[in-house]
Amino acid sequence: MSHFNDFNNPQVAALPGHLKQFIVNQHYEHYTPIDHAVWRYVMRQNYSYLKDVAYYPYIPGLTKAGLTIERIPDLQEMNNALAKIGWGAVTVDGFIPPAAFMEYQAYRVLVIAADIRQLRHIEYTPAPDIIHESAGHAPIIADKDYHEYLSYFGSIGAKAMFSAQDFELYEAIRALSILKEMPDADEDEIRKADELVAYRQENMGEPSEMALLSRLHWWTVEYGLIGTLEQPKIYGAGLLSSIGESASCMNPEVEKLWYTIDALKYSYDITKPQPQLFVTPTFQNLIDVLEQFANTMSFRRGGAYGLTKAVESKNTCTAVYSSGLQVSGTITEFKADVHDNPYFIKTIGPTILAVNNKLLKGHGKDHHRDGFSSPVGRLKNVDTPLEDLSADQLKDLGIIEGIEAILDFESGITVNGTVKSILSSTEKIQLITFTNCTLTDKKGHTLFDPSWGVYDMAVGEKIVSVFCGAADKEAFEDIVYKSKTETHHVEYDWKTRELHKLYQQIRNCRLKQGDYGFLGNVWQKLQHDHHNDWLCALEILEMLEHERIEPVLSAEIKKFLEQKAIAEPELKKLISDGFYLIAHPVEQNLVF
C-alpha cells in the first residue's frame, strides 16, 4: 500500500506546483516492525512524561492530528484529521530548502519527513523524521493561537533574503543528517560531514534574513517553552519529539531566558543539546517578536536597503515598484541618488514581470531571457508620479500610443522612443513599451539602444519592497532550487529480516491479546541470533509482566536488560524508562 499525499485535503490541494515537486509517496509498507516499535516506544514515553510538562493542548492534540500510540501515522488519516482544523500534511524526502519549508507553513501544510529514525537514534536524530514532524509539530497545531503564528511565520519566512552561504549550509546539514541515519555509514565520512557543517556554520559571514529567521524558528517552533521561567511547559517540536532532551531541558543547567527579539543573537547547533532555551509568556508574544523583526526585513523596507540585500543574495529576487509592478530576476546592480533613493535597476538572465504575483501576459522569462533594466522615480517638472497620471495628463506630456515621446526623469535618465503600449491596472500605470528607443543617463551613457529591440519600461516612483524568490513562482518553476542529495534507503540483510519477523510476532500477539505461549521461543531466538537487541526483549517483558505469566522467563529477560544497561551505558536511560512504563503502563488503546 503506497500512500500518495492526499490532494483531497483542501490545504494540500491548494499547493502550487513549485511546492508539490518536493512531495514523495509515504510508502507505508516500507515501515518495518522495528520502525513501528520505535514509534510506539517514543510515543509511550512521550505520553508518560509529556502529560506533565507539555503545553496543555499537546495530549488532546494528538487525537486531533490523527495520531495513535500503537503505530506510525498514516498520512491519509492525518490529513482527514488535520482538515478539520484547516491544515494538511505532506511527506517529503528529508530536509527541504528553508524557503520552501516556510512557504508550506504559509499554506498551512505540515511538511513531514517520510522516514523514521533508526533504533540506535531513538532518543534524538538530527535528521527530520516522522516522529519529529508528526508527534512534534502536529499535536500543537490544534491550538488556534499557535497555528496562526506558524502560518504567519511561514508567510514572512517565504519572503526572507537568503545567501549562497545559507544554501551551502543547508546542503551540508542535509548530507550530514542522511549519513547519520545510514546503518553502514563510514565513520570517517560522518566526521568529515560534521566538520563541514561546523566550518560552514562558522563562516556564514553576516547572517542573512533567512539565517536570522531560522534562529527565531528554532527557539520557538522547534525548541520553545511557554509559561514562566520557573515552571515552563514545552511546545517546541524538537523537544516534544526527543525523549532525551524533553527531560534534560528542564534541568537547571539549561538556562531559561524570556523570549524577546534578543533571541536573534543566539545561533544553534542541530547536533547538540541546547545550552539555553527561551520562554514565551503567550503565543501572542511570538507574533509580536516576529512582527518586530519583519519590520527590519527587505520586503517591508524596500528601497536601496532591499536592493542591496538582493544584489548580495545572488538569487532570484523580486523588486516591487510603487505602481504594483513586480520585477523578478537576479538583480545585479542598481543606481541611487545622494538620498539613497534608487533611480535605476538591472537584472541579468531570465526575468519576469508580474502584478499581484501573477505573470503579465507576454512578459515571461522567454521574453526577458537576457535580463531587464528600467528607471525608477518621477518625471522632471511633473508634480504627479508617472504611475498616477490620468489619460489627459499623459496626453499633455505627449505620452500617446503611436507617437514618439521623450521622458526626462529627475535622476537625469532620458527615455526617447515611440510609445507602443501603456499597461495599467488597479488605477496605476505599470509599464510603458517603446519601439526605436534610446535610454541614456545624465552623463550621456547609453543604457538601452534601439538595436536591442523593444524596450519595456517599468513605471513607479519608488521600490517599496524587495524579497527573495519570484513573484509568480509557477513562471519560474523549472529553476526552483531542489537538492540532488537523496536520502538513503536501507536494503535489509536476511538476519535483519528475521529480526523484523520476531518484532512482528510480538506486535501481532499484543494486538490480538492472547496466545502468549510462543514468547519463550521468540526470546530464545533473540538470545541466539540477535543478542544486541534490547527493544524486542523489553516488549516481551512488557507482555509477560502485564499478563503475569512465566515469572522465570520474565526474571531472565529483566536480568539480561539490567546487565545490558550496565555494559552499554548509552542504553541505561532507555531501558530504565522502559521498566518504568511496564510498572506504570500506558493504556494500549488510549484515546487522548
N, C-alpha and C positions, 0 to 999 in steps of 0.2 A: 504494500500500500504506500504509494508515493504521494504525499500531500503537497500540492502546489499552493502558494499563498492565495488566500481567499479573496478574490476580487468581488465577491458578493457583499463583503463588508464595505459600507459606503465610504469610509475613510481611505481604505486601500484602493478601492475603485477610482477614487479621485486623484490618485497619484499621477504626476506627469511621467512621460516616457523616460526622461533622463534619470529619474529615481528608480523606476521599475527595472532598469538594467542591472541593478545590484541584487535583485531578488533571486533566490535559489529555492529549489524544492526542499521541503523539510526532510523527505526520505525517512519517514518514521520507522520503517522496517530496518533501518541501519542501526538503530539503538539496540545495544546488546543487553542481556540480562544483568551484566555488571553495571552498565550505564544506568539502568532503572534502579539498581541497588544503591548506587552513588546518589542519585536524585533522592531516593527515599531516606537515606541516612541523613543527608543535609537538611531535608525538609522537616524530619522529625526533630533534629537538633534545633533547627530554627524555631519550630513551634514551641518546643520545651523552653528555650531561652528567650526568644524574642517576644513572647507574650508579656514579659515583664519589662523589657527595655525598648521595644519598638514603639514608634509613634502609634497612637491608639487605633487608627483605621487599618493597620497592617494585616491583622489576622482576618477580620471580615473581608478585607480587600482581596485576599487570596481567592475566595469563592467568586467575588465579583470579576476577577480576572480569568476565571475558568481553570483554576489550578487545584490539584489534589496532592496529598502526601504520597500516595502509593505509586504513581507513575509519572514519567516525563510528560509534560503537557503536549497535547495535540493542537496544532495551530488552528485547525478548524474550530475546535471547541473554545479556544482562547478568543478567536475573532467573534464568535457568536456572543460570548460574554461581554467582551470589550465594546461591541457595537452598542450595547445598552447604555453605555456612559459616553458615547460619542468618540470612541477611539478604535484603533485597529492595530494589527501586528503583522509583520512580515519576517521571514527568515532570510539571512544573508550569510555570506562566507567570511566570517571573522571580522576584523576591523575594516570599516569603510572610511573614506575620506571625511574629515571633520565637517566640512561644509555640507556634504550630503547628509550626514548624520543629523545635523542641526535642522536641515530642511525637512527631513522626515518628521521631526518633532513639531515643526510648524504645521504640518499637515495632520497632526495628531495620530501619528502612526509610530508604534514602538518597533525598533529595529532589534531583532533577536538573532544572535548567532546560532546557527543550526546545530553546531557541535556541542558536546558536553565534555567537561574536564575528565581527565583520567583519574583513576583511583588514587594514584600517588600524589595528585594535586587536589585532593578532595577538600582541603581547608581553604585553599586560595589558588587561583591561577591568574597570571597577567593577561591571558587570552580571554577575549569575550566569549562567553558560553551561555547555553540556555538556562543554566541555574542563575547566573548573574543577571541576565536580561529579563527573564520572566519572573523568577522568585524575588529578584531585587527591585526592578523597576515597576512591574505590572501591578502589584498589590496596592501601592500607594497612589496609583492613577485614579482610583475611585474618589479620592479627596479632591473636591472641586477647586479649592484654592491652589492646591499643588499642581493639578494638571493645567490650570490656567497659567501658572508660572512656567511649566515645562514647554507648553506650546508657544508662549510669548518669547521665551528664551530661544526657541528654535527659529522664530521669525527674525529675531535680531542677529543670531549667530549665522544665519544663511547669508547675511549681507556683510559679514566681517571681512576685513582685509587679511589675507594670508600671504606668507612669503615662501620663497623657494625653500628656505630652511625648515618651514613647517612641514612641507611635503617630504623632505628628506628625513625628518624625524618620524613622521607618520610611517614611512616605508620601513625605517629601522625598527620601530616598535612592532609593526605588523610581522616583520620577518622573525624577530625575537620570540614573539608570542607563539608563532607557528612552530618554531624549533622546540620551544619548551614543552609543547604538547605532543611532540613526536616521541613514541616509546623508544625508538632506536637512535635518537639524535646523538650526534657526536659531541662529546663534552667540550672539545676544543672549538667546534663551531659555535656552540652556545656561548662560550667565553668571549669569542670574537664578536658575536652579535651583541652581547651585553656591553662590551667595550665601545662598540659603535654607537649604541643608544646613549651611553654616558657621554661620549665625545660630542655627539650632536646636541645633546641637552646643554652641554657646557659652552657650545659655540653657536648659540642661536642669534647672537647679536642683540640688538634692541628688540624685545618681544613684539610681535605683530598684534593686531586687534584680535585675531583668532587665538593666538597663544594666550593672551590675557583673558579672553572669554573662556578658554578651556580651563583656566585656573578657577574662575567663578563656578564653572560647571562641576569641576572636580570637588570643590569644597562645599557644594550644595547637593546637586543631583546624585553624585557618587558617594561622598563622604560626609554628608551633612548631619548635624544634630539639631534638635529643636527643643525649646523649653528654657530651663535655667542652667547656669554654669555648674551648679552643684548637682542637679539631677536631670541631665538632658535625656531625651529619647532619640532613638535612631530613626532617620528617614532615608538616608543615603543608600543607594542600591549596592555600592561596593561593600558597605558594612553589612547590609541585610543579607547579602549572599555569601559572606565569608564567615564560616563558623569559627574561624580562629580569631579574626580581628574584631568581630562583633562583640566578643567577650573582652579581649585585651584592650580595646579602645576605651573602655570605662575605667581602666587603671589610672591612678593619679599621675603616673609618669607621663601620660599623654595629655599635654596641656590643652585646656579648653578656653577658647577665645570667643568673644562676641563677633558675630558675622557682620562686617561692615565692608566698605569699598577697599579697606586696607588688605583684605584677603588677596587682592591682586599682587601684592608684594611677595606672596609665598608660592614658590614653584613646588612641584611634586614629583615623586618618583613612583612609577606604577609598580615597580618590582619589590618595594619595601613597605613595611607598616608605616603609617603616618606619625610623625613626632608630635603634631598638634592637629586639633580639629576645631571647627567653627560652629558655634551655636547660634541659631536664629530664634528670636522670641516668637515669631509668627512667619507664615509663608508670605504674607504681605510685605514683610521686611525684605524678603528675597527679591520681590518685584521692584521695590524702592531702590535697592542697591543696583540692580540690573539697569534700571532707568537712569540712574546717576552715571553709570559707565556708558550707556548708549548715547548720552548727550555729548560725550567726547569723541564719538566714532565718526568716521568719514561720511557715512551715509546720512548723518544729520548735519555735519559741519560743511560738507561740500567745499567749494572754492579751491584756493591754492593748496590748502592743507590736504584735502581729499585727493586732489590730483597728484600731489607729491607722493602720497601713500600708494596710489595706483601705479605710478611710474616705478617706485621701489618694488612693488609686488611682482612685476613682470608676468602677471597672469591676466586673463581676460577680466576686464573691469567695465563698469558702466558709469558714464558721466551723464547726469541729468540736467538739462537746461531748464531755466525758469519757465519756459514755454510748455514744458512737459515732454519735450523730445528726449529720448534716451539713446545715447551712442555707446554701443558695446563692442569692445575690441581690446587689443593690447595697447594701452596708452603709453607712448614712448617719450612724448615731450609736451610742454605747454609753455606759453608765454604769459607773464603777469606784469602789471604796471607797478609803480612805486608803492601803491597802497595794497599790494598783494591781490589785486583783482585780476583773475585770468582773462585774457583777451584773445587767446588762440589755443586750440588743442589739436593734437595729431595722434592718430593710431597707425599701427602697421599690421599687415596681414588681414585675414578675414574679419570684417566688421559688419554689424547690422545696426539699423535704425529702428526704433520702436516707440510706441506710445502706450502707456498703461500696461507695460510688459507684454505687448503684442506687436509682432513684427509688422512694420509698414510694408504694404504690398510693393514689390519691386525694389526693396532695399535690404535684401538678404546678403549673406556673405559671398554669394557669387557675384552680385553686382558691385560690392565693395571689397573684392578679394584682395586688393593691394593696399587697403587702408583707407583712412578718411581724415580730412582736416577741415577746420572751419573756424571763423572768428566767433568771439563771444562779446557781448556788450551792446552799447547804444550807438545809434547813428549820430553824427556830429550835427549840432544845432537843431536837434529834434527832441522836444520835451517828453514825448511819449515813447516808451520802449517799442522797438520794432514789432515784437510779438503781439502788442496790444493795438496796433494801428487798425483803423477801420478801412473799408474798401475805398472810401472817398479820400482818406488821408494817404493811402498808398498811391492813389491816382495823382494826388497833388505832388507827391515826391517822384512821380514818373516811374513807379514800380508797377508796370502793367504787362500782362502776358503778351508776348509777341513783339515787345518794344525793348530797345536797348536801354539799360539803366546803369547809373553809376551810384554806388553806395559807399559813402565815406563814413568810416567808424571813428569814434572818439579816440581809439587807440592808434589811429594813423593807418590802419589797414583799409585798402580800397578794393572794392569788387566792381568790375566793369564787364558787363555781358548782356546778352539778350535773355529776358525773362521767359523761360519755357513754361513753368507752372508754379503756383503758390499753393502749398498744402497747409490746411488749418483744421483744427478740431478743438473741442472744449473752449471755444471762443478765443483761441490763441493761434497765431501763425507759428508754425513749427519748422517749415522747410521751404526754401525758395530754390528752384532748379534753374540753372543758366546754361545756355549754349554759347560757344565762342567767347569763353570767359577768361579773364585775367585777374589774378589775385596778387596784390603786392602789399608789402609792409611799409612803414613810414620811411625806411631807408631806401625804398625802391627795389628791394629784393623780391624776386618772383616766388610766390608761394603756390600758384597754380597757373598752368599755361594752357591756352586753348587746344594745343595739340594732344593734351591728355584726355580729351573727351568732354562729356557733360559734367558740369560742376553742381553738386548738391550742397547748398549752404544751410547749415543749422541756424535756427533763429532762437535767440534767448539772451536776456540781459546778463544773467549770472549762471554759474554752475551751482545748483542748490544741493546736489547730493552726488556722492561717488561711492560705489560699493563693488565688492568683488563678485564676479560672475556676470553672465549675460542677463539682460532684462527679460528676453524671451529665450529661456534655456532650450526649448524644443528646437529653436532655429540653430542652436549650437550643439545639438545632441551628439553628433558623431565625434566631437572633440572634447567631450566631458572627460575629465581625468578619472581613470579607474586603474587600480593596481593590477600588475601582471603576476604578482606573487600569490599563488593559490595555497589554501590550507592543505595539510597532509591528511590523507585518508588511509587508515591502517588496513593492511592485509593481515588477518589473523592466522597464526600457525595452528596445526591440529591440536596442540596441547592447550592453547588458549581457548579454542573452540570447545574442547572438553570441559574446561572450567566454566564456560558460558552455560553448558548443559547442567552443571551442578547448581549454579545460581538459579537457573530456570526451574529446576525441580523444587528448590526451596520456595521460590515465588509461587509456583502452582499449588504447593501444599498450603502455603499461608492463605492464598486467595480462596481456595476451596475448603479450607478449615477442616482438615481431617487427614486420616491415613498417614500418621507420623512414623510408622514402623520402619521406613527406609532411611530415616535421618542418620542412623548409625552408619549405614553403608556410604552415604554422602560424606560423612565425617572421615571415614577410613580412606576414601578416595582422595579427599582433600589432603590428609596427612601424608599419603603415599606419593601423590603426584604434584601437589600444589602447596608445599609446606610454607611458602612465603605469604599465602593469603591470610587475611585477618577478618575481612568484612563478611565473607560467606560463613566463616566459623561463628562470628557474632550473631548472624541471622539464625543459624541453627540453635545456638544457645538461647536466643530470644524465645523461640517456639517451645523448646524443652522446658524453660522456666515458666512460661505462661501457661502451658498445659500441665505443668507439674508432673512430668513423666521422665523416665530414665535418669534418675538422680546421679547414678555413677557416671554415665556418659556426660551429663551436664557438668559435673565436677571436673572431669578430664578436660573438657573444652575450655572451661574457665581457667584452669591451671595453665593450659597452653597459651591462652591470651595474656594472662598475667606475666608469664615468662617472656613472651614476645615484647610486651611493653617495657620490660626491664632491659632486654637485649637490644631493642631498637627504640631509643628514647623519643624519636620523632613520632612514634605511634602511641606514646603513653597517653596523651590527652584524648586522642581519637577513641582508644579502647576504653579508657575510664569513662568517657562521656557515653559510650555505648552501654557500659554496665549501668550507668545512671538511668538511661532510658528503659532498660529492662526492668529495673526496680521501680521506675515511675513511668509506666507506659503511656504513650500517646494512643488514643483510640484509633483502631485500624481504619474505620470508616468515618473518620472525623469530618463533620460538616462544620466549617468555620463560622 
